[in-house]
Amino acid sequence: MERQKELPVIYRGVKVDCGYRLDLLVENAVIVELKSVEKIDRIHEAQVISYLKLSGKPVGLLMNFNVLQLVKGLKRFAHTLPQ
């Protein structure tokens, strides 16, 4: 497991440092984005989807710790890469 893993963006062969960081990267396959917000908004979901597309990783989890039951604060995302 890696914490605060940098996520470079490569645009037309040029590496662009955008300051993206993955909260957690588990087994080099699952991105975990941690939040503590009143409610998960579409912007949080878009963030995870963008990280999946940029990294090429297949699975992402969005975890909100500001809930009574953690199960209600979990959302799973799957991204399939074009063939």
Secondary structure, 3 states (H helix, E strand, C coil): CEEEEECCEEECCEEECCCCEEEEEECCCEEEEEECCCCCCHHHHHHHHHHHHHHCCCEEEEEECCCCCHHHHEEEEECCCCC
